[in-house]
Amino acid sequence: MGTADADAITPHPEPEEVGGDGQFPQKHDETSRANYIAGRGRVPRKWYAWFAETDTPAEKRLIIKLDLLIMSFAFLAYWAKYIDQGNLTNAYISGMKEDLGFYGNELVQLQTIFNVSYTVFMIPLTLLAAEYPKTIPLCEFAWGIFTLLQYRSKSFGELAAYRFMTGLFESAFFTSIHYVLGSWYRTDELGRRAGIFYVATCLGTMTTGFLASGIIKNLDGSHGLAGWRWLYIICSVLTFPIGIFGFIFFPSTPDKTNSFWLTDEEKELAKERMRRIGGKPAIGFGGGWKVIKRFFFRWHIYVLGFFLVPWILTCQPSGNGAYTLWIKSLNKYSTSRLNELTAVNPGVGMFLILFYSFLSDHLQTKIPIIIFQGLLQFALQLAFPLWNHSSVGYKWAAVATGYGQNALSPILYAWANEMCREDAEERAFVVSVMCAMSNVFATWVPLLVWQTVDAPQYHKGYIFTQVFIVVFLITSVGVWWYDKRDQ
């Protein structure tokens, strides 16, 4: 390994800041604590303003550069990830089910296999990416390869193996990007960046629908391949150039970056911005257990580690194809039109994501948004448990706004970044544990309450979702209380 690469992955804390036992001295803790509390205070800014009123010209130039370097790659890569991840449902309703002889719960089983690998490898790969920044674009190349291989599937077992490997390499991306965002941006800047990043989920879902529609119309049967096989080929080809872009432009974190797109002065300014709000330099995981054990003496891992479990259980209908299968059950639309209509849910979701994210930066608090969205979702999604007593229009309203719970994701992860600001390693660990724990439940719960054979009514699934909307609202108030107490 050359010197430049070694510098890129080796943290350089100041000697007076980090002790040899992986702990921070008391003097630094007291200063950092005061900065952290001040950093959680309100920063003057209008909801539509890209910069705070107190930002200097140098800070504004730095923020613009960071947005171009980080946000462009994060958005494009997550867009490609969601295309690669979400094309399973579109392929399923576009001929794959019949071609591969799927007549039972194969769809939910394939989704579960993906979730298992995604969950199991998330924490170790996120910590690896925190140490070795090039892990992120490397993983993008790898998941693109296994997405491509899915086009040649001839059996359930073969497709399941490819889905497992795709989930493995995608597992590092989401939590690693949130860790990186929390390393560069203040509390009043973080929500909108996390929101713009997350909009890529909607755009990816919508793009897959339109791609599937166009491919079925124009490529089905071309060169002897079914349209759903072309869907995997075309989706995977989009991934590789974005990986190259990441190798060239993605700057990692302030303590590890060797980006030649940032001047030395800008790198120092970025570190100073974090110090002002209590952020500490990363010391890495080289200390092993000495580094990790300190996480378990704080409330974050115990409370935040399970915080997103009830939330993820309220998001299931938008991600498991339940809404799509209801639309299909109306027997009113062609396959191409059905694929186009799958864009309604994420299309409205894009608006809700940006609205909630910008609003959180303006309010600089999260709990009012969470409560509002939970009550809205509960009222509208009641249309599905009341299947025989609700109109088609009521159900369409639930489908159109059903991405609202998912739209909370940016502010939930931004909130965790803010609460763990004082410890970079804990931030990476907690964010990955939050996502992994929620995915543990998202892996096995569908096997019980979202069985494909119950489609399109999914009575158990929708009742289960309503219950956990209430549970999530209660736990959110609990997290808010812990956060206020900590400040």
URJOKA-V378287 format. One record per residue. N is the residue number from 0. SS is DSSP state (A for helix, B for strand, O for the rest). D_FIRST is the distance of its C-alpha to the first C-alpha in Angstrom with 1 decimal. Layout:
n=N ss=SS d_first=D_FIRST
n=N ss=SS d_first=D_FIRST
//
This chain:
n=0 ss=O d_first=0.0
n=1 ss=O d_first=3.8
n=2 ss=A d_first=6.7
n=3 ss=A d_first=8.3
n=4 ss=A d_first=6.3
n=5 ss=A d_first=6.6
n=6 ss=A d_first=10.1
n=7 ss=A d_first=10.8
n=8 ss=A d_first=10.7
n=9 ss=O d_first=12.0
n=10 ss=O d_first=15.8
n=11 ss=O d_first=17.7
n=12 ss=O d_first=21.3
n=13 ss=O d_first=23.9
n=14 ss=O d_first=25.0
n=15 ss=O d_first=28.5
n=16 ss=O d_first=27.6
n=17 ss=O d_first=25.7
n=18 ss=O d_first=27.0
n=19 ss=O d_first=25.2
n=20 ss=O d_first=26.8
n=21 ss=O d_first=25.2
n=22 ss=O d_first=28.5
n=23 ss=O d_first=29.7
n=24 ss=O d_first=32.4
n=25 ss=A d_first=35.9
n=26 ss=A d_first=36.3
n=27 ss=A d_first=33.3
n=28 ss=A d_first=34.7
n=29 ss=A d_first=38.1
n=30 ss=A d_first=36.9
n=31 ss=A d_first=34.6
n=32 ss=A d_first=37.4
n=33 ss=A d_first=39.8
n=34 ss=A d_first=37.4
n=35 ss=A d_first=36.8
n=36 ss=A d_first=40.5
n=37 ss=A d_first=41.1
n=38 ss=A d_first=38.3
n=39 ss=O d_first=40.1
n=40 ss=O d_first=43.2
n=41 ss=O d_first=44.5
n=42 ss=O d_first=43.1
n=43 ss=O d_first=45.7
n=44 ss=O d_first=45.0
n=45 ss=O d_first=47.0
n=46 ss=O d_first=46.1
n=47 ss=O d_first=45.6
n=48 ss=O d_first=43.8
n=49 ss=O d_first=40.1
n=50 ss=O d_first=39.7
n=51 ss=O d_first=41.3
n=52 ss=O d_first=44.1
n=53 ss=O d_first=42.2
n=54 ss=O d_first=39.1
n=55 ss=O d_first=38.6
n=56 ss=A d_first=38.0
n=57 ss=A d_first=34.4
n=58 ss=A d_first=33.9
n=59 ss=A d_first=35.4
n=60 ss=A d_first=33.1
n=61 ss=A d_first=30.1
n=62 ss=A d_first=31.6
n=63 ss=A d_first=32.2
n=64 ss=A d_first=28.6
n=65 ss=A d_first=27.3
n=66 ss=A d_first=29.9
n=67 ss=A d_first=28.8
n=68 ss=A d_first=25.0
n=69 ss=A d_first=25.2
n=70 ss=A d_first=28.6
n=71 ss=A d_first=28.6
n=72 ss=A d_first=25.5
n=73 ss=A d_first=26.7
n=74 ss=A d_first=30.2
n=75 ss=A d_first=29.4
n=76 ss=A d_first=26.9
n=77 ss=A d_first=29.4
n=78 ss=A d_first=32.2
n=79 ss=A d_first=30.5
n=80 ss=A d_first=29.8
n=81 ss=A d_first=33.4
n=82 ss=A d_first=34.6
n=83 ss=A d_first=32.5
n=84 ss=A d_first=33.7
n=85 ss=A d_first=37.2
n=86 ss=A d_first=38.3
n=87 ss=A d_first=39.4
n=88 ss=A d_first=42.7
n=89 ss=A d_first=43.4
n=90 ss=A d_first=42.8
n=91 ss=A d_first=45.0
n=92 ss=A d_first=48.0
n=93 ss=A d_first=47.5
n=94 ss=A d_first=48.2
n=95 ss=A d_first=45.4
n=96 ss=A d_first=47.7
n=97 ss=A d_first=50.4
n=98 ss=A d_first=48.2
n=99 ss=O d_first=46.3
n=100 ss=O d_first=49.5
n=101 ss=O d_first=48.5
n=102 ss=O d_first=51.7
n=103 ss=O d_first=50.8
n=104 ss=O d_first=48.0
n=105 ss=A d_first=45.1
n=106 ss=A d_first=44.1
n=107 ss=A d_first=43.6
n=108 ss=A d_first=42.0
n=109 ss=A d_first=39.3
n=110 ss=A d_first=38.8
n=111 ss=A d_first=38.6
n=112 ss=A d_first=36.0
n=113 ss=A d_first=33.8
n=114 ss=A d_first=34.3
n=115 ss=A d_first=33.6
n=116 ss=A d_first=30.1
n=117 ss=A d_first=29.5
n=118 ss=A d_first=30.7
n=119 ss=A d_first=29.1
n=120 ss=O d_first=25.5
n=121 ss=A d_first=25.9
n=122 ss=A d_first=25.3
n=123 ss=A d_first=22.1
n=124 ss=A d_first=20.5
n=125 ss=A d_first=21.7
n=126 ss=A d_first=20.1
n=127 ss=A d_first=16.8
n=128 ss=A d_first=17.2
n=129 ss=A d_first=18.0
n=130 ss=A d_first=14.7
n=131 ss=O d_first=12.5
n=132 ss=O d_first=14.5
n=133 ss=O d_first=13.5
n=134 ss=A d_first=15.3
n=135 ss=A d_first=18.5
n=136 ss=A d_first=18.4
n=137 ss=A d_first=16.9
n=138 ss=A d_first=19.8
n=139 ss=A d_first=22.2
n=140 ss=A d_first=21.4
n=141 ss=A d_first=22.0
n=142 ss=A d_first=25.3
n=143 ss=A d_first=26.5
n=144 ss=A d_first=26.2
n=145 ss=A d_first=28.2
n=146 ss=A d_first=30.7
n=147 ss=A d_first=31.3
n=148 ss=A d_first=31.9
n=149 ss=A d_first=34.7
n=150 ss=A d_first=36.9
n=151 ss=A d_first=37.5
n=152 ss=O d_first=38.6
n=153 ss=O d_first=41.8
n=154 ss=O d_first=42.3
n=155 ss=A d_first=41.7
n=156 ss=A d_first=39.3
n=157 ss=A d_first=37.0
n=158 ss=A d_first=37.0
n=159 ss=A d_first=36.4
n=160 ss=A d_first=33.2
n=161 ss=A d_first=31.8
n=162 ss=A d_first=32.9
n=163 ss=A d_first=31.1
n=164 ss=A d_first=27.7
n=165 ss=A d_first=28.4
n=166 ss=A d_first=29.1
n=167 ss=A d_first=25.9
n=168 ss=A d_first=23.6
n=169 ss=A d_first=25.9
n=170 ss=O d_first=26.0
n=171 ss=O d_first=23.0
n=172 ss=A d_first=24.2
n=173 ss=A d_first=27.5
n=174 ss=A d_first=26.7
n=175 ss=A d_first=23.3
n=176 ss=A d_first=25.0
n=177 ss=A d_first=27.7
n=178 ss=A d_first=25.3
n=179 ss=A d_first=23.8
n=180 ss=A d_first=27.3
n=181 ss=A d_first=28.4
n=182 ss=A d_first=25.6
n=183 ss=A d_first=26.9
n=184 ss=O d_first=30.7
n=185 ss=O d_first=33.8
n=186 ss=A d_first=36.4
n=187 ss=A d_first=38.6
n=188 ss=A d_first=35.9
n=189 ss=A d_first=34.2
n=190 ss=A d_first=37.0
n=191 ss=A d_first=37.3
n=192 ss=A d_first=33.6
n=193 ss=A d_first=33.4
n=194 ss=A d_first=36.6
n=195 ss=A d_first=35.4
n=196 ss=A d_first=32.3
n=197 ss=A d_first=34.7
n=198 ss=A d_first=37.1
n=199 ss=A d_first=34.7
n=200 ss=A d_first=36.0
n=201 ss=A d_first=39.5
n=202 ss=A d_first=38.5
n=203 ss=A d_first=36.5
n=204 ss=A d_first=39.5
n=205 ss=A d_first=41.9
n=206 ss=A d_first=40.0
n=207 ss=A d_first=39.9
n=208 ss=A d_first=43.6
n=209 ss=A d_first=44.3
n=210 ss=A d_first=41.9
n=211 ss=A d_first=43.6
n=212 ss=A d_first=47.0
n=213 ss=A d_first=46.2
n=214 ss=A d_first=44.6
n=215 ss=A d_first=47.6
n=216 ss=A d_first=49.9
n=217 ss=A d_first=48.3
n=218 ss=O d_first=46.0
n=219 ss=O d_first=47.7
n=220 ss=O d_first=48.4
n=221 ss=A d_first=46.6
n=222 ss=A d_first=45.2
n=223 ss=A d_first=46.6
n=224 ss=O d_first=44.3
n=225 ss=O d_first=45.6
n=226 ss=A d_first=44.9
n=227 ss=A d_first=42.8
n=228 ss=A d_first=40.5
n=229 ss=A d_first=40.0
n=230 ss=A d_first=39.2
n=231 ss=A d_first=36.0
n=232 ss=A d_first=35.1
n=233 ss=A d_first=35.6
n=234 ss=A d_first=34.1
n=235 ss=A d_first=30.8
n=236 ss=A d_first=30.6
n=237 ss=A d_first=30.6
n=238 ss=A d_first=27.3
n=239 ss=A d_first=24.8
n=240 ss=A d_first=25.3
n=241 ss=A d_first=24.9
n=242 ss=A d_first=21.4
n=243 ss=A d_first=20.4
n=244 ss=A d_first=22.2
n=245 ss=A d_first=20.1
n=246 ss=A d_first=16.8
n=247 ss=A d_first=18.4
n=248 ss=A d_first=20.6
n=249 ss=O d_first=19.9
n=250 ss=O d_first=19.1
n=251 ss=O d_first=18.4
n=252 ss=O d_first=20.1
n=253 ss=O d_first=21.2
n=254 ss=O d_first=19.1
n=255 ss=O d_first=15.7
n=256 ss=O d_first=16.5
n=257 ss=O d_first=15.0
n=258 ss=O d_first=17.6
n=259 ss=O d_first=19.2
n=260 ss=O d_first=22.4
n=261 ss=O d_first=23.1
n=262 ss=O d_first=24.2
n=263 ss=A d_first=23.3
n=264 ss=A d_first=26.8
n=265 ss=A d_first=26.6
n=266 ss=A d_first=23.6
n=267 ss=A d_first=25.6
n=268 ss=A d_first=28.7
n=269 ss=A d_first=27.0
n=270 ss=A d_first=26.1
n=271 ss=A d_first=29.7
n=272 ss=A d_first=31.2
n=273 ss=A d_first=29.8
n=274 ss=A d_first=30.8
n=275 ss=A d_first=34.3
n=276 ss=O d_first=34.7
n=277 ss=O d_first=33.3
n=278 ss=O d_first=29.7
n=279 ss=O d_first=27.4
n=280 ss=O d_first=23.7
n=281 ss=O d_first=21.4
n=282 ss=O d_first=20.4
n=283 ss=O d_first=18.3
n=284 ss=O d_first=19.2
n=285 ss=O d_first=17.6
n=286 ss=O d_first=21.2
n=287 ss=O d_first=22.1
n=288 ss=A d_first=25.9
n=289 ss=A d_first=26.6
n=290 ss=A d_first=25.1
n=291 ss=A d_first=26.7
n=292 ss=A d_first=30.1
n=293 ss=A d_first=31.0
n=294 ss=A d_first=31.2
n=295 ss=A d_first=34.1
n=296 ss=A d_first=36.3
n=297 ss=O d_first=36.7
n=298 ss=O d_first=38.8
n=299 ss=A d_first=36.2
n=300 ss=A d_first=34.7
n=301 ss=A d_first=38.2
n=302 ss=A d_first=39.9
n=303 ss=A d_first=37.3
n=304 ss=A d_first=35.8
n=305 ss=A d_first=39.1
n=306 ss=A d_first=40.2
n=307 ss=A d_first=39.2
n=308 ss=A d_first=40.7
n=309 ss=A d_first=44.2
n=310 ss=A d_first=42.9
n=311 ss=A d_first=41.0
n=312 ss=A d_first=44.2
n=313 ss=A d_first=46.1
n=314 ss=O d_first=43.8
n=315 ss=A d_first=44.3
n=316 ss=A d_first=46.8
n=317 ss=A d_first=44.6
n=318 ss=A d_first=41.8
n=319 ss=O d_first=43.6
n=320 ss=O d_first=45.8
n=321 ss=A d_first=49.0
n=322 ss=A d_first=50.1
n=323 ss=A d_first=49.4
n=324 ss=A d_first=51.5
n=325 ss=A d_first=54.3
n=326 ss=A d_first=54.4
n=327 ss=A d_first=54.6
n=328 ss=A d_first=57.4
n=329 ss=O d_first=59.6
n=330 ss=O d_first=60.0
n=331 ss=O d_first=60.4
n=332 ss=O d_first=57.3
n=333 ss=O d_first=55.9
n=334 ss=A d_first=52.4
n=335 ss=A d_first=51.1
n=336 ss=A d_first=52.9
n=337 ss=A d_first=51.7
n=338 ss=A d_first=48.1
n=339 ss=A d_first=48.9
n=340 ss=A d_first=50.5
n=341 ss=O d_first=47.4
n=342 ss=A d_first=46.2
n=343 ss=A d_first=48.9
n=344 ss=A d_first=47.3
n=345 ss=A d_first=43.8
n=346 ss=A d_first=45.6
n=347 ss=A d_first=47.5
n=348 ss=A d_first=44.5
n=349 ss=A d_first=42.6
n=350 ss=A d_first=45.4
n=351 ss=A d_first=45.5
n=352 ss=A d_first=41.7
n=353 ss=A d_first=41.9
n=354 ss=A d_first=45.2
n=355 ss=A d_first=44.1
n=356 ss=A d_first=40.8
n=357 ss=A d_first=42.4
n=358 ss=A d_first=45.3
n=359 ss=A d_first=43.0
n=360 ss=A d_first=41.4
n=361 ss=A d_first=45.0
n=362 ss=A d_first=46.4
n=363 ss=O d_first=43.3
n=364 ss=O d_first=44.4
n=365 ss=O d_first=43.9
n=366 ss=A d_first=46.8
n=367 ss=A d_first=49.6
n=368 ss=A d_first=47.6
n=369 ss=A d_first=46.7
n=370 ss=A d_first=50.4
n=371 ss=A d_first=51.7
n=372 ss=A d_first=49.5
n=373 ss=A d_first=50.3
n=374 ss=A d_first=54.0
n=375 ss=A d_first=53.8
n=376 ss=A d_first=51.9
n=377 ss=A d_first=54.4
n=378 ss=A d_first=57.4
n=379 ss=A d_first=56.2
n=380 ss=A d_first=54.6
n=381 ss=A d_first=57.8
n=382 ss=A d_first=59.0
n=383 ss=A d_first=57.3
n=384 ss=A d_first=58.7
n=385 ss=O d_first=62.1
n=386 ss=A d_first=61.6
n=387 ss=A d_first=65.3
n=388 ss=A d_first=66.4
n=389 ss=O d_first=63.9
n=390 ss=O d_first=64.2
n=391 ss=A d_first=61.7
n=392 ss=A d_first=61.3
n=393 ss=A d_first=60.4
n=394 ss=A d_first=57.8
n=395 ss=A d_first=56.4
n=396 ss=A d_first=56.1
n=397 ss=A d_first=54.1
n=398 ss=A d_first=51.8
n=399 ss=A d_first=51.3
n=400 ss=A d_first=50.4
n=401 ss=A d_first=48.7
n=402 ss=A d_first=45.2
n=403 ss=A d_first=46.2
n=404 ss=O d_first=44.8
n=405 ss=A d_first=41.4
n=406 ss=A d_first=41.7
n=407 ss=A d_first=41.4
n=408 ss=A d_first=37.8
n=409 ss=A d_first=36.3
n=410 ss=A d_first=38.5
n=411 ss=A d_first=37.9
n=412 ss=A d_first=34.1
n=413 ss=A d_first=34.5
n=414 ss=A d_first=37.0
n=415 ss=A d_first=34.5
n=416 ss=A d_first=31.9
n=417 ss=A d_first=34.6
n=418 ss=A d_first=35.8
n=419 ss=O d_first=32.3
n=420 ss=O d_first=31.3
n=421 ss=O d_first=31.2
n=422 ss=O d_first=28.3
n=423 ss=A d_first=25.2
n=424 ss=A d_first=24.0
n=425 ss=A d_first=27.6
n=426 ss=A d_first=27.8
n=427 ss=A d_first=25.0
n=428 ss=A d_first=26.6
n=429 ss=A d_first=30.2
n=430 ss=A d_first=29.7
n=431 ss=A d_first=28.0
n=432 ss=A d_first=30.7
n=433 ss=A d_first=33.4
n=434 ss=A d_first=32.4
n=435 ss=A d_first=31.8
n=436 ss=A d_first=35.2
n=437 ss=A d_first=37.0
n=438 ss=A d_first=35.6
n=439 ss=A d_first=36.6
n=440 ss=A d_first=40.2
n=441 ss=A d_first=39.8
n=442 ss=A d_first=38.8
n=443 ss=A d_first=42.0
n=444 ss=A d_first=44.6
n=445 ss=A d_first=45.1
n=446 ss=A d_first=46.0
n=447 ss=A d_first=49.0
n=448 ss=A d_first=50.2
n=449 ss=O d_first=48.8
n=450 ss=O d_first=49.8
n=451 ss=A d_first=50.0
n=452 ss=A d_first=53.5
n=453 ss=A d_first=54.7
n=454 ss=O d_first=53.9
n=455 ss=O d_first=55.0
n=456 ss=O d_first=56.8
n=457 ss=O d_first=54.2
n=458 ss=A d_first=56.8
n=459 ss=A d_first=54.8
n=460 ss=A d_first=51.6
n=461 ss=A d_first=53.2
n=462 ss=A d_first=55.2
n=463 ss=A d_first=52.0
n=464 ss=A d_first=50.3
n=465 ss=A d_first=53.2
n=466 ss=A d_first=53.2
n=467 ss=A d_first=49.5
n=468 ss=A d_first=50.0
n=469 ss=A d_first=52.3
n=470 ss=A d_first=49.9
n=471 ss=A d_first=47.1
n=472 ss=A d_first=49.3
n=473 ss=A d_first=50.3
n=474 ss=A d_first=46.7
n=475 ss=A d_first=45.7
n=476 ss=A d_first=48.5
n=477 ss=A d_first=47.2
n=478 ss=A d_first=43.7
n=479 ss=A d_first=45.3
n=480 ss=A d_first=47.3
n=481 ss=A d_first=44.3
n=482 ss=A d_first=42.5
n=483 ss=A d_first=45.6
n=484 ss=A d_first=46.1
n=485 ss=A d_first=42.5
n=486 ss=O d_first=43.2
//
